[in-house]
């Protein structure tokens, strides 16, 4: 099954991506010739990773009858020194808030996403070391 995106140059360094009827502006700051009209393309890979694994985790937890009060991820990545500067290490911190959360079930949901379901994680793990941390926060 093919997936498609249309990427259209707007001005200077700005491009607009049209994906499934949704538009995403990408740009760089003025030091690189842009106007900072949107996020840089590379960081959108991390946003896509977060969305992919987050959706998996929420779905898996729902099947386990676990609904956290709050759930968010912090994602950081390190770039290689040489060009092309690729992510060589990505850390995903999964933060859960709620009463009576079973850590083992949270861990199972996160690892099922990472190892089996999240295609973005599977793609990025071919070039970057992936580190995972799971926290239950107050």
VENPEPE-V43157 format. One record per helix or strand of 2 or more residues. SS is the DSSP state (H for helix, E for strand). FROM is the first residue (numbers start at 0). TO is the last residue. If there is no record, write none. Layout:
ss	from	to
SS	FROM	TO
SS	FROM	TO
This chain:
ss	from	to
E	5	10
E	13	18
E	21	25
H	29	31
H	40	62
E	69	78
E	86	96
H	102	116
H	118	123
E	128	135
